[in-house]
Amino acid sequence: MNSKDSSKGPDSTTLMLGYLCIATEKEASLDRKVEILDRFGLSDTEIARICKSVPQSIRNARYSLSKHAAKKKKTR
């Protein structure tokens, strides 16, 4: 695969692996799925495709996660 192919969009293998990582998390919230998929460095659009959601929902979940992370740091 050359550099032109990788700049076009998400690699189907990466999307498939991301989907497999959350396949066992069917009952999990969107926040939890985003937390798992963030480890792969995927974009909002890629995570939205995997979670069958819209990019704005992913941004909202990331914001929610960052708010909760800030609260945890304050309590320690």
Order of alpha helices (4+ residues) and beta strands (2+ residues): alpha-alpha-alpha-alpha-alpha
